[in-house]
């Protein structure tokens, strides 16, 4: 069969760097850190007391108060970013067949905050079950996509992917496949996470995944730096409107780029640690290149997973060097998590938007907070340290990986 082409026609973002798409990009381009002291709960007894929170967010600026109270913060984020993406796309919802428009969302943890608070309240009581009637619907990971479909009347494919930190990249890949197979002409995809809360910070700290650089939060996320000591937890959301190419052309849409190819693999190695040689990541990127019918010389920029963990950063760079060989030295590579922190299941969507905006502006966002070279990292690689770099980006790869060994790569190409 002849696969249909898939393009991006709209985007929205709500991140620790800003509460809309342009603010997010401005923060990336200028190397701004979104990390600061946690305000969402009391961290007095916690070993890590900072994160990359979404700032100055009031859901009632975007929706009715009653509706906002029915949603966990992660679902509120999804609602806001999809609205921005749909407006950005210029879709006329009165002129398209909404029964064929799908919503495929990604979230690694979903409504953990709601689950925690309801459970904690019950534990403090006398055993009488007094739970909110919205407890279950606020908690379940699929509700964000469900609420978007209800709001707009989108009757096409609707579900949520859960693959830890690869979740929203997997959602994007599923949306891509639905469109190219002719199942739907338009799909809203993306991801959201809102886990700056006690169990997430406590749990990640216990497994020694989080940075504890409490004396300098803004420099704590330092991918590829010798002194990196773990990731900085982030929250937020991004949404993308994916559209079949001919459908977009027929309505005169502005096209950001084409989704050219995708790859998915499993490390099949360890519950949390990456394969030390990046074998799963090698397969993932190679399969994405094969599907896109591109070779290594076509790639200009890789937005890496780059979480600022001692093992993960090195394994990913080993994989890149294995796939690209000498061409790896001609790439721009950067980790925008140095600025946003790690948005867990929302990371893939947020970083897909970063990659696409980098193409639009011919500017590679930096990996900030580099102070000391790591002797285990090839110094000839261009990791775009500390300052954005001008470059005509025709093709970009966005990588995300998750606990459990989940790997997902998406290739975006200028048209």
C-alpha atoms as a printed R data frame, in Angstrom:
    type eleno elety resid chain resno       x      y      z
1   ATOM     1    CA   UNK     A     1   0.000  0.000  0.000
2   ATOM     2    CA   UNK     A     2   1.006  3.621 -0.448
3   ATOM     3    CA   UNK     A     3   1.559  5.288  2.909
4   ATOM     4    CA   UNK     A     4   0.181  8.794  3.365
5   ATOM     5    CA   UNK     A     5   2.518 11.629  4.315
6   ATOM     6    CA   UNK     A     6   2.147 13.158  7.772
7   ATOM     7    CA   UNK     A     7   2.865 16.777  8.683
8   ATOM     8    CA   UNK     A     8   2.762 18.993 11.773
9   ATOM     9    CA   UNK     A     9   0.392 21.949 11.427
10  ATOM    10    CA   UNK     A    10  -0.069 23.167 14.997
11  ATOM    11    CA   UNK     A    11   1.737 23.201 18.342
12  ATOM    12    CA   UNK     A    12   1.149 24.295 21.913
13  ATOM    13    CA   UNK     A    13   3.386 24.253 24.979
14  ATOM    14    CA   UNK     A    14   3.157 24.803 28.716
15  ATOM    15    CA   UNK     A    15   6.553 24.355 30.338
16  ATOM    16    CA   UNK     A    16   8.826 25.507 33.170
17  ATOM    17    CA   UNK     A    17  10.166 28.100 30.690
18  ATOM    18    CA   UNK     A    18   6.837 29.667 29.781
19  ATOM    19    CA   UNK     A    19   3.115 29.099 29.491
20  ATOM    20    CA   UNK     A    20   2.782 29.189 25.715
21  ATOM    21    CA   UNK     A    21   4.699 28.111 22.631
22  ATOM    22    CA   UNK     A    22   6.594 31.352 22.026
23  ATOM    23    CA   UNK     A    23   7.592 31.796 25.667
24  ATOM    24    CA   UNK     A    24   8.886 28.233 25.717
25  ATOM    25    CA   UNK     A    25  10.991 28.829 22.614
26  ATOM    26    CA   UNK     A    26  12.336 32.134 23.930
27  ATOM    27    CA   UNK     A    27  13.511 30.364 27.066
28  ATOM    28    CA   UNK     A    28  15.202 27.612 25.074
29  ATOM    29    CA   UNK     A    29  16.900 29.995 22.670
30  ATOM    30    CA   UNK     A    30  18.276 32.082 25.536
31  ATOM    31    CA   UNK     A    31  19.477 29.198 27.670
32  ATOM    32    CA   UNK     A    32  17.149 29.850 30.601
33  ATOM    33    CA   UNK     A    33  16.903 27.374 33.479
34  ATOM    34    CA   UNK     A    34  13.399 26.578 34.707
35  ATOM    35    CA   UNK     A    35  14.619 25.116 38.001
36  ATOM    36    CA   UNK     A    36  13.854 26.680 41.365
37  ATOM    37    CA   UNK     A    37  12.705 25.846 44.877
38  ATOM    38    CA   UNK     A    38   9.563 23.709 44.960
39  ATOM    39    CA   UNK     A    39   6.428 25.684 45.854
40  ATOM    40    CA   UNK     A    40   3.801 22.958 45.424
41  ATOM    41    CA   UNK     A    41   4.508 21.223 48.756
42  ATOM    42    CA   UNK     A    42   6.660 21.511 51.867
43  ATOM    43    CA   UNK     A    43  10.093 20.031 51.134
44  ATOM    44    CA   UNK     A    44  11.597 20.567 54.601
45  ATOM    45    CA   UNK     A    45  12.256 16.865 55.168
46  ATOM    46    CA   UNK     A    46  13.135 15.997 51.563
47  ATOM    47    CA   UNK     A    47  16.676 15.513 50.275
48  ATOM    48    CA   UNK     A    48  15.829 17.302 47.007
49  ATOM    49    CA   UNK     A    49  13.914 20.559 47.442
50  ATOM    50    CA   UNK     A    50  13.842 21.964 43.906
51  ATOM    51    CA   UNK     A    51  12.267 21.153 40.541
52  ATOM    52    CA   UNK     A    52  11.235 22.703 37.242
53  ATOM    53    CA   UNK     A    53   7.661 23.728 37.998
54  ATOM    54    CA   UNK     A    54   5.232 25.402 35.610
55  ATOM    55    CA   UNK     A    55   5.021 28.914 36.989
56  ATOM    56    CA   UNK     A    56   2.087 31.300 37.398
57  ATOM    57    CA   UNK     A    57  -0.401 28.720 36.172
58  ATOM    58    CA   UNK     A    58  -4.034 29.280 37.065
59  ATOM    59    CA   UNK     A    59  -6.358 26.825 35.323
60  ATOM    60    CA   UNK     A    60  -9.277 29.190 35.794
61  ATOM    61    CA   UNK     A    61  -7.662 31.480 33.220
62  ATOM    62    CA   UNK     A    62  -8.388 28.762 30.679
63  ATOM    63    CA   UNK     A    63 -11.497 26.940 31.876
64  ATOM    64    CA   UNK     A    64 -14.482 27.122 34.180
65  ATOM    65    CA   UNK     A    65 -13.669 26.643 37.859
66  ATOM    66    CA   UNK     A    66 -15.995 23.638 38.152
67  ATOM    67    CA   UNK     A    67 -14.316 21.954 35.210
68  ATOM    68    CA   UNK     A    68 -10.863 22.660 36.577
69  ATOM    69    CA   UNK     A    69 -11.751 21.027 39.915
70  ATOM    70    CA   UNK     A    70 -12.671 17.813 38.089
71  ATOM    71    CA   UNK     A    71  -9.192 17.521 36.550
72  ATOM    72    CA   UNK     A    72  -5.791 16.615 37.897
73  ATOM    73    CA   UNK     A    73  -3.087 19.138 37.057
74  ATOM    74    CA   UNK     A    74  -1.696 16.916 34.273
75  ATOM    75    CA   UNK     A    75  -5.096 16.913 32.541
76  ATOM    76    CA   UNK     A    76  -5.414 20.681 32.959
77  ATOM    77    CA   UNK     A    77  -2.053 21.039 31.224
78  ATOM    78    CA   UNK     A    78  -3.257 18.828 28.357
79  ATOM    79    CA   UNK     A    79  -6.417 20.888 27.960
80  ATOM    80    CA   UNK     A    80  -4.477 24.150 27.739
81  ATOM    81    CA   UNK     A    81  -1.836 22.970 25.258
82  ATOM    82    CA   UNK     A    82  -4.289 21.260 22.925
83  ATOM    83    CA   UNK     A    83  -6.328 24.459 22.753
84  ATOM    84    CA   UNK     A    84  -3.216 26.409 21.784
85  ATOM    85    CA   UNK     A    85  -2.182 23.794 19.218
86  ATOM    86    CA   UNK     A    86  -5.608 23.693 17.578
87  ATOM    87    CA   UNK     A    87  -5.711 27.496 17.339
88  ATOM    88    CA   UNK     A    88  -2.169 27.489 15.970
89  ATOM    89    CA   UNK     A    89  -3.135 24.954 13.307
90  ATOM    90    CA   UNK     A    90  -5.939 27.110 11.925
91  ATOM    91    CA   UNK     A    91  -8.277 24.119 11.811
92  ATOM    92    CA   UNK     A    92 -11.873 25.165 11.250
93  ATOM    93    CA   UNK     A    93 -13.697 22.678 13.433
94  ATOM    94    CA   UNK     A    94 -16.983 23.501 11.716
95  ATOM    95    CA   UNK     A    95 -15.648 22.393  8.343
96  ATOM    96    CA   UNK     A    96 -13.878 19.138  9.163
97  ATOM    97    CA   UNK     A    97 -15.325 15.733  9.952
98  ATOM    98    CA   UNK     A    98 -14.714 15.671 13.709
99  ATOM    99    CA   UNK     A    99 -15.801 12.035 13.933
100 ATOM   100    CA   UNK     A   100 -12.524 11.119 12.236
101 ATOM   101    CA   UNK     A   101 -10.248 13.355 14.314
102 ATOM   102    CA   UNK     A   102  -8.321 11.371 16.917
103 ATOM   103    CA   UNK     A   103  -6.565 12.160 20.197
104 ATOM   104    CA   UNK     A   104  -3.567 10.043 21.171
105 ATOM   105    CA   UNK     A   105  -1.918 11.270 24.356
106 ATOM   106    CA   UNK     A   106   1.047 10.225 26.467
107 ATOM   107    CA   UNK     A   107   1.564 10.320 30.220
108 ATOM   108    CA   UNK     A   108   3.884  8.171 32.249
109 ATOM   109    CA   UNK     A   109   2.184  8.569 35.632
110 ATOM   110    CA   UNK     A   110  -1.088 10.460 35.097
111 ATOM   111    CA   UNK     A   111  -2.928 11.780 38.144
112 ATOM   112    CA   UNK     A   112  -0.426 10.835 40.834
113 ATOM   113    CA   UNK     A   113  -1.097 14.043 42.768
114 ATOM   114    CA   UNK     A   114  -4.812 13.287 43.000
115 ATOM   115    CA   UNK     A   115  -4.123  9.673 43.968
116 ATOM   116    CA   UNK     A   116  -1.706 10.742 46.688
117 ATOM   117    CA   UNK     A   117  -3.915 13.392 48.268
118 ATOM   118    CA   UNK     A   118  -7.052 11.238 48.273
119 ATOM   119    CA   UNK     A   119  -5.163  8.276 49.739
120 ATOM   120    CA   UNK     A   120  -3.431 10.454 52.348
121 ATOM   121    CA   UNK     A   121  -6.748 11.969 53.417
122 ATOM   122    CA   UNK     A   122  -8.255  8.501 53.804
123 ATOM   123    CA   UNK     A   123  -5.255  7.292 55.824
124 ATOM   124    CA   UNK     A   124  -5.664 10.208 58.252
125 ATOM   125    CA   UNK     A   125  -9.330  9.382 58.873
126 ATOM   126    CA   UNK     A   126 -11.167  6.716 60.856
127 ATOM   127    CA   UNK     A   127 -11.392  4.257 57.978
128 ATOM   128    CA   UNK     A   128 -14.666  5.607 56.620
129 ATOM   129    CA   UNK     A   129 -14.329  5.806 52.823
130 ATOM   130    CA   UNK     A   130 -14.834  9.444 51.939
131 ATOM   131    CA   UNK     A   131 -13.476  9.839 48.428
132 ATOM   132    CA   UNK     A   132 -14.229 12.461 45.816
133 ATOM   133    CA   UNK     A   133 -16.573 11.237 43.089
134 ATOM   134    CA   UNK     A   134 -13.914 12.520 40.687
135 ATOM   135    CA   UNK     A   135 -11.044 10.616 42.333
136 ATOM   136    CA   UNK     A   136 -10.847  7.823 39.757
137 ATOM   137    CA   UNK     A   137 -11.351 10.034 36.733
138 ATOM   138    CA   UNK     A   138  -8.738 12.511 37.975
139 ATOM   139    CA   UNK     A   139  -6.246  9.707 38.555
140 ATOM   140    CA   UNK     A   140  -6.387  7.554 35.418
141 ATOM   141    CA   UNK     A   141  -3.758  8.322 32.784
142 ATOM   142    CA   UNK     A   142  -6.116  8.121 29.812
143 ATOM   143    CA   UNK     A   143  -8.420 10.891 31.022
144 ATOM   144    CA   UNK     A   144  -6.461 13.773 29.450
145 ATOM   145    CA   UNK     A   145  -7.095 12.527 25.924
146 ATOM   146    CA   UNK     A   146 -10.669 11.621 26.816
147 ATOM   147    CA   UNK     A   147 -11.386 15.128 28.079
148 ATOM   148    CA   UNK     A   148  -9.923 16.690 24.929
149 ATOM   149    CA   UNK     A   149 -12.156 14.545 22.732
150 ATOM   150    CA   UNK     A   150 -15.212 15.445 24.821
151 ATOM   151    CA   UNK     A   151 -14.424 19.169 24.701
152 ATOM   152    CA   UNK     A   152 -14.164 19.277 20.907
153 ATOM   153    CA   UNK     A   153 -16.325 16.324 19.871
154 ATOM   154    CA   UNK     A   154 -13.435 14.410 18.331
155 ATOM   155    CA   UNK     A   155 -14.763 10.925 17.600
156 ATOM   156    CA   UNK     A   156 -11.709  9.249 16.068
157 ATOM   157    CA   UNK     A   157  -9.101  7.003 17.715
158 ATOM   158    CA   UNK     A   158  -8.639  7.959 21.351
159 ATOM   159    CA   UNK     A   159  -6.237  6.443 23.864
160 ATOM   160    CA   UNK     A   160  -3.132  7.084 25.940
161 ATOM   161    CA   UNK     A   161   0.282  5.490 25.674
162 ATOM   162    CA   UNK     A   162   2.217  4.673 28.844
163 ATOM   163    CA   UNK     A   163   5.900  3.819 28.440
164 ATOM   164    CA   UNK     A   164   7.459  5.822 31.270
165 ATOM   165    CA   UNK     A   165   9.558  8.695 29.907
166 ATOM   166    CA   UNK     A   166   9.030  7.573 26.298
167 ATOM   167    CA   UNK     A   167   5.233  7.870 26.617
168 ATOM   168    CA   UNK     A   168   4.525 10.959 24.549
169 ATOM   169    CA   UNK     A   169   7.057 10.030 21.868
170 ATOM   170    CA   UNK     A   170   5.193  6.734 21.570
171 ATOM   171    CA   UNK     A   171   1.916  8.681 21.373
172 ATOM   172    CA   UNK     A   172   3.345 10.778 18.551
173 ATOM   173    CA   UNK     A   173   4.496  7.634 16.738
174 ATOM   174    CA   UNK     A   174   1.076  6.029 17.074
175 ATOM   175    CA   UNK     A   175  -0.576  9.191 15.762
176 ATOM   176    CA   UNK     A   176   1.824  9.199 12.817
177 ATOM   177    CA   UNK     A   177   0.979  5.593 12.002
178 ATOM   178    CA   UNK     A   178  -2.781  6.131 12.292
179 ATOM   179    CA   UNK     A   179  -2.612  8.935  9.748
180 ATOM   180    CA   UNK     A   180  -0.246  7.318  7.290
181 ATOM   181    CA   UNK     A   181  -2.406  4.184  7.305
182 ATOM   182    CA   UNK     A   182  -5.453  6.282  6.430
183 ATOM   183    CA   UNK     A   183  -7.291  5.694  9.708
184 ATOM   184    CA   UNK     A   184  -7.646  9.399 10.441
185 ATOM   185    CA   UNK     A   185  -6.782 12.653  8.610
186 ATOM   186    CA   UNK     A   186  -6.033 14.627 11.811
187 ATOM   187    CA   UNK     A   187  -4.821 13.534 15.221
188 ATOM   188    CA   UNK     A   188  -4.097 15.669 18.267
189 ATOM   189    CA   UNK     A   189  -1.128 14.177 20.045
190 ATOM   190    CA   UNK     A   190   1.289 15.108 22.789
191 ATOM   191    CA   UNK     A   191   1.867 14.468 26.437
192 ATOM   192    CA   UNK     A   192   1.629 15.919 29.912
193 ATOM   193    CA   UNK     A   193   2.943 15.234 33.373
194 ATOM   194    CA   UNK     A   194   2.434 16.937 36.735
195 ATOM   195    CA   UNK     A   195   4.408 14.982 39.286
196 ATOM   196    CA   UNK     A   196   6.135 17.624 41.358
197 ATOM   197    CA   UNK     A   197   4.671 16.069 44.491
198 ATOM   198    CA   UNK     A   198   5.743 14.176 47.594
199 ATOM   199    CA   UNK     A   199   5.666 10.600 46.278
200 ATOM   200    CA   UNK     A   200   7.444 11.428 43.015
201 ATOM   201    CA   UNK     A   201  10.217 13.489 44.598
202 ATOM   202    CA   UNK     A   202  10.561 11.044 47.476
203 ATOM   203    CA   UNK     A   203  10.497  7.981 45.254
204 ATOM   204    CA   UNK     A   204  12.947  9.238 42.653
205 ATOM   205    CA   UNK     A   205  15.271 10.449 45.410
206 ATOM   206    CA   UNK     A   206  15.186  7.060 47.112
207 ATOM   207    CA   UNK     A   207  16.312  5.372 43.918
208 ATOM   208    CA   UNK     A   208  19.084  7.989 43.601
209 ATOM   209    CA   UNK     A   209  17.746  9.317 40.292
210 ATOM   210    CA   UNK     A   210  17.313 12.994 41.252
211 ATOM   211    CA   UNK     A   211  19.947 15.663 41.598
212 ATOM   212    CA   UNK     A   212  20.356 16.883 45.176
213 ATOM   213    CA   UNK     A   213  22.224 20.063 44.267
214 ATOM   214    CA   UNK     A   214  20.015 22.137 46.566
215 ATOM   215    CA   UNK     A   215  22.568 24.922 46.834
216 ATOM   216    CA   UNK     A   216  22.350 25.657 43.101
217 ATOM   217    CA   UNK     A   217  19.047 24.497 41.555
218 ATOM   218    CA   UNK     A   218  19.443 26.408 38.301
219 ATOM   219    CA   UNK     A   219  22.720 24.624 37.516
220 ATOM   220    CA   UNK     A   220  21.619 21.200 38.769
221 ATOM   221    CA   UNK     A   221  20.496 19.775 35.420
222 ATOM   222    CA   UNK     A   222  23.831 19.440 33.667
223 ATOM   223    CA   UNK     A   223  23.758 16.744 30.982
224 ATOM   224    CA   UNK     A   224  27.205 15.469 29.921
225 ATOM   225    CA   UNK     A   225  28.993 17.444 32.637
226 ATOM   226    CA   UNK     A   226  31.482 15.442 34.689
227 ATOM   227    CA   UNK     A   227  29.756 16.411 37.939
228 ATOM   228    CA   UNK     A   228  26.171 15.574 36.943
229 ATOM   229    CA   UNK     A   229  24.373 13.851 39.800
230 ATOM   230    CA   UNK     A   230  20.902 13.018 38.481
231 ATOM   231    CA   UNK     A   231  17.963 14.603 36.737
232 ATOM   232    CA   UNK     A   232  15.799 17.526 37.833
233 ATOM   233    CA   UNK     A   233  12.103 16.729 37.947
234 ATOM   234    CA   UNK     A   234   9.970 18.846 35.599
235 ATOM   235    CA   UNK     A   235   6.311 19.234 34.763
236 ATOM   236    CA   UNK     A   236   4.305 20.556 31.837
237 ATOM   237    CA   UNK     A   237   2.828 19.613 28.511
238 ATOM   238    CA   UNK     A   238   3.050 19.983 24.762
239 ATOM   239    CA   UNK     A   239   0.528 19.233 22.030
240 ATOM   240    CA   UNK     A   240   0.949 18.786 18.286
241 ATOM   241    CA   UNK     A   241  -1.610 18.674 15.501
242 ATOM   242    CA   UNK     A   242  -0.588 15.926 13.090
243 ATOM   243    CA   UNK     A   243  -2.309 15.983  9.734
244 ATOM   244    CA   UNK     A   244  -2.344 14.042  6.506
245 ATOM   245    CA   UNK     A   245  -0.358 16.091  3.977
246 ATOM   246    CA   UNK     A   246  -3.059 16.356  1.279
247 ATOM   247    CA   UNK     A   247  -5.661 17.276  3.898
248 ATOM   248    CA   UNK     A   248  -3.405 20.083  5.136
249 ATOM   249    CA   UNK     A   249  -2.685 21.339  1.612
250 ATOM   250    CA   UNK     A   250  -6.364 21.290  0.676
251 ATOM   251    CA   UNK     A   251  -7.248 23.682  3.499
252 ATOM   252    CA   UNK     A   252  -4.205 25.910  2.937
253 ATOM   253    CA   UNK     A   253  -2.577 25.076  6.257
254 ATOM   254    CA   UNK     A   254   0.785 26.410  7.386
255 ATOM   255    CA   UNK     A   255   3.042 23.355  7.643
256 ATOM   256    CA   UNK     A   256   5.851 23.275 10.222
257 ATOM   257    CA   UNK     A   257   7.503 20.102  8.990
258 ATOM   258    CA   UNK     A   258   6.965 16.489  7.992
259 ATOM   259    CA   UNK     A   259   7.160 13.520 10.342
260 ATOM   260    CA   UNK     A   260   9.556 11.491  8.236
261 ATOM   261    CA   UNK     A   261  10.224  8.348 10.234
262 ATOM   262    CA   UNK     A   262  10.072  6.707 13.623
263 ATOM   263    CA   UNK     A   263  11.772  3.970 15.569
264 ATOM   264    CA   UNK     A   264  10.903  1.998 18.696
265 ATOM   265    CA   UNK     A   265  12.897 -0.633 20.549
266 ATOM   266    CA   UNK     A   266  13.528 -2.223 23.924
267 ATOM   267    CA   UNK     A   267  16.834 -2.473 25.716
268 ATOM   268    CA   UNK     A   268  15.721 -5.796 27.234
269 ATOM   269    CA   UNK     A   269  18.426 -5.212 29.796
270 ATOM   270    CA   UNK     A   270  17.494 -3.645 33.166
271 ATOM   271    CA   UNK     A   271  14.516 -2.137 34.976
272 ATOM   272    CA   UNK     A   272  16.027  1.351 35.244
273 ATOM   273    CA   UNK     A   273  19.590  1.403 33.857
274 ATOM   274    CA   UNK     A   274  20.206  1.817 30.118
275 ATOM   275    CA   UNK     A   275  22.202 -0.743 28.208
276 ATOM   276    CA   UNK     A   276  25.789  0.484 28.716
277 ATOM   277    CA   UNK     A   277  26.548  0.336 24.986
278 ATOM   278    CA   UNK     A   278  23.185  1.795 23.983
279 ATOM   279    CA   UNK     A   279  22.249 -1.245 21.891
280 ATOM   280    CA   UNK     A   280  18.500 -0.603 22.038
281 ATOM   281    CA   UNK     A   281  19.013  3.045 21.142
282 ATOM   282    CA   UNK     A   282  21.183  2.047 18.176
283 ATOM   283    CA   UNK     A   283  18.376 -0.120 16.802
284 ATOM   284    CA   UNK     A   284  15.818  2.598 17.501
285 ATOM   285    CA   UNK     A   285  17.649  5.319 15.560
286 ATOM   286    CA   UNK     A   286  18.598  2.972 12.723
287 ATOM   287    CA   UNK     A   287  14.996  1.897 12.263
288 ATOM   288    CA   UNK     A   288  13.845  5.527 12.266
289 ATOM   289    CA   UNK     A   289  16.407  6.364  9.552
290 ATOM   290    CA   UNK     A   290  15.318  3.337  7.538
291 ATOM   291    CA   UNK     A   291  11.628  4.231  7.764
292 ATOM   292    CA   UNK     A   292  12.387  7.833  6.761
293 ATOM   293    CA   UNK     A   293  14.526  6.616  3.844
294 ATOM   294    CA   UNK     A   294  17.340  8.865  5.054
295 ATOM   295    CA   UNK     A   295  21.016  8.258  5.659
296 ATOM   296    CA   UNK     A   296  23.271  9.508  8.413
297 ATOM   297    CA   UNK     A   297  24.511 12.424  6.304
298 ATOM   298    CA   UNK     A   298  20.976 13.852  6.160
299 ATOM   299    CA   UNK     A   299  20.714 14.518  9.898
300 ATOM   300    CA   UNK     A   300  21.650 17.943 11.248
301 ATOM   301    CA   UNK     A   301  20.483 17.927 14.866
302 ATOM   302    CA   UNK     A   302  19.656 15.423 17.590
303 ATOM   303    CA   UNK     A   303  17.617 16.514 20.596
304 ATOM   304    CA   UNK     A   304  18.852 13.815 22.930
305 ATOM   305    CA   UNK     A   305  17.184 12.212 25.920
306 ATOM   306    CA   UNK     A   306  20.129 13.561 27.952
307 ATOM   307    CA   UNK     A   307  18.688 13.493 31.456
308 ATOM   308    CA   UNK     A   308  21.880 14.402 33.370
309 ATOM   309    CA   UNK     A   309  22.376 10.932 34.850
310 ATOM   310    CA   UNK     A   310  25.871  9.390 35.018
311 ATOM   311    CA   UNK     A   311  25.017  6.240 33.029
312 ATOM   312    CA   UNK     A   312  22.301  7.433 30.659
313 ATOM   313    CA   UNK     A   313  24.155 10.328 29.064
314 ATOM   314    CA   UNK     A   314  27.173  8.218 28.163
315 ATOM   315    CA   UNK     A   315  25.124  5.290 26.820
316 ATOM   316    CA   UNK     A   316  23.174  7.573 24.464
317 ATOM   317    CA   UNK     A   317  26.317  9.218 23.102
318 ATOM   318    CA   UNK     A   318  27.867  5.788 22.524
319 ATOM   319    CA   UNK     A   319  24.779  4.849 20.521
320 ATOM   320    CA   UNK     A   320  24.963  8.042 18.462
321 ATOM   321    CA   UNK     A   321  28.625  7.421 17.655
322 ATOM   322    CA   UNK     A   322  27.865  3.828 16.715
323 ATOM   323    CA   UNK     A   323  25.082  4.864 14.314
324 ATOM   324    CA   UNK     A   324  26.734  7.953 12.828
325 ATOM   325    CA   UNK     A   325  30.434  7.115 12.948
326 ATOM   326    CA   UNK     A   326  32.582 10.072 11.843
327 ATOM   327    CA   UNK     A   327  29.402 11.902 10.854
328 ATOM   328    CA   UNK     A   328  28.620 12.238 14.566
329 ATOM   329    CA   UNK     A   329  31.211 15.019 14.750
330 ATOM   330    CA   UNK     A   330  29.261 17.049 12.189
331 ATOM   331    CA   UNK     A   331  26.004 16.920 14.144
332 ATOM   332    CA   UNK     A   332  24.650 19.411 16.615
333 ATOM   333    CA   UNK     A   333  23.540 17.566 19.725
334 ATOM   334    CA   UNK     A   334  21.790 19.143 22.694
335 ATOM   335    CA   UNK     A   335  19.709 18.299 25.721
336 ATOM   336    CA   UNK     A   336  16.913 20.759 26.408
337 ATOM   337    CA   UNK     A   337  16.337 18.958 29.715
338 ATOM   338    CA   UNK     A   338  19.198 21.101 30.967
339 ATOM   339    CA   UNK     A   339  16.609 23.900 30.921
340 ATOM   340    CA   UNK     A   340  13.200 22.235 31.369
341 ATOM   341    CA   UNK     A   341  14.201 19.419 33.662
342 ATOM   342    CA   UNK     A   342  12.811 15.977 32.931
343 ATOM   343    CA   UNK     A   343   9.082 15.991 32.220
344 ATOM   344    CA   UNK     A   344   8.850 12.193 32.404
345 ATOM   345    CA   UNK     A   345   5.987 11.079 30.129
346 ATOM   346    CA   UNK     A   346   5.618 14.610 28.783
347 ATOM   347    CA   UNK     A   347   9.256 14.836 27.697
348 ATOM   348    CA   UNK     A   348   8.835 13.423 24.193
349 ATOM   349    CA   UNK     A   349   6.187 15.935 23.155
350 ATOM   350    CA   UNK     A   350   7.937 18.902 24.750
351 ATOM   351    CA   UNK     A   351  11.206 17.971 23.051
352 ATOM   352    CA   UNK     A   352   9.522 17.272 19.711
353 ATOM   353    CA   UNK     A   353   8.260 20.867 19.825
354 ATOM   354    CA   UNK     A   354  11.774 22.054 20.723
355 ATOM   355    CA   UNK     A   355  13.204 20.188 17.730
356 ATOM   356    CA   UNK     A   356  10.618 21.611 15.346
357 ATOM   357    CA   UNK     A   357  11.074 25.160 16.612
358 ATOM   358    CA   UNK     A   358  14.832 24.760 16.213
359 ATOM   359    CA   UNK     A   359  14.210 23.896 12.549
360 ATOM   360    CA   UNK     A   360  11.894 26.874 12.151
361 ATOM   361    CA   UNK     A   361  14.378 29.344 13.610
362 ATOM   362    CA   UNK     A   362  17.594 27.732 12.312
363 ATOM   363    CA   UNK     A   363  18.891 27.771 15.852
364 ATOM   364    CA   UNK     A   364  20.061 24.843 17.994
365 ATOM   365    CA   UNK     A   365  19.041 25.349 21.641
366 ATOM   366    CA   UNK     A   366  21.938 24.812 24.030
367 ATOM   367    CA   UNK     A   367  22.857 22.249 26.641
368 ATOM   368    CA   UNK     A   368  23.322 24.660 29.507
369 ATOM   369    CA   UNK     A   369  25.224 24.166 32.774
370 ATOM   370    CA   UNK     A   370  28.380 22.699 31.317
371 ATOM   371    CA   UNK     A   371  31.302 23.409 33.604
372 ATOM   372    CA   UNK     A   372  33.652 20.415 33.534
373 ATOM   373    CA   UNK     A   373  34.451 18.035 30.678
374 ATOM   374    CA   UNK     A   374  33.803 14.353 31.329
375 ATOM   375    CA   UNK     A   375  36.816 12.310 30.234
376 ATOM   376    CA   UNK     A   376  34.423  9.487 29.293
377 ATOM   377    CA   UNK     A   377  32.749 11.676 26.658
378 ATOM   378    CA   UNK     A   378  34.368 12.363 23.293
379 ATOM   379    CA   UNK     A   379  35.321 16.040 23.350
380 ATOM   380    CA   UNK     A   380  35.014 16.265 19.548
381 ATOM   381    CA   UNK     A   381  31.229 15.878 19.734
382 ATOM   382    CA   UNK     A   382  29.354 19.175 19.399
383 ATOM   383    CA   UNK     A   383  27.053 19.067 22.403
384 ATOM   384    CA   UNK     A   384  26.097 22.741 21.922
385 ATOM   385    CA   UNK     A   385  27.284 23.690 25.362
386 ATOM   386    CA   UNK     A   386  25.926 26.793 27.118
387 ATOM   387    CA   UNK     A   387  25.048 28.925 24.058
388 ATOM   388    CA   UNK     A   388  22.608 28.386 21.199
389 ATOM   389    CA   UNK     A   389  24.183 27.886 17.774
390 ATOM   390    CA   UNK     A   390  22.926 29.026 14.388
391 ATOM   391    CA   UNK     A   391  22.399 26.197 11.926
392 ATOM   392    CA   UNK     A   392  20.159 25.463  8.968
393 ATOM   393    CA   UNK     A   393  18.394 22.372 10.309
394 ATOM   394    CA   UNK     A   394  16.742 20.390  7.547
395 ATOM   395    CA   UNK     A   395  16.331 17.140  9.489
396 ATOM   396    CA   UNK     A   396  16.207 16.566 13.254
397 ATOM   397    CA   UNK     A   397  15.882 13.519 15.488
398 ATOM   398    CA   UNK     A   398  14.179 13.606 18.883
399 ATOM   399    CA   UNK     A   399  15.053 10.754 21.271
400 ATOM   400    CA   UNK     A   400  13.269  9.692 24.449
401 ATOM   401    CA   UNK     A   401  13.818  6.614 26.599
402 ATOM   402    CA   UNK     A   402  11.988  5.237 29.626
403 ATOM   403    CA   UNK     A   403  12.405  3.005 32.660
404 ATOM   404    CA   UNK     A   404  11.751 -0.545 31.544
405 ATOM   405    CA   UNK     A   405  14.061 -0.089 28.576
406 ATOM   406    CA   UNK     A   406  11.598  1.700 26.269
407 ATOM   407    CA   UNK     A   407  13.223  3.647 23.401
408 ATOM   408    CA   UNK     A   408  11.508  5.936 20.884
409 ATOM   409    CA   UNK     A   409  12.982  8.141 18.145
410 ATOM   410    CA   UNK     A   410  11.130 10.494 15.794
411 ATOM   411    CA   UNK     A   411  12.600 12.194 12.734
412 ATOM   412    CA   UNK     A   412  11.271 15.573 11.584
413 ATOM   413    CA   UNK     A   413  12.066 16.968  8.135
414 ATOM   414    CA   UNK     A   414  11.590 20.350  6.516
415 ATOM   415    CA   UNK     A   415   9.344 20.358  3.475
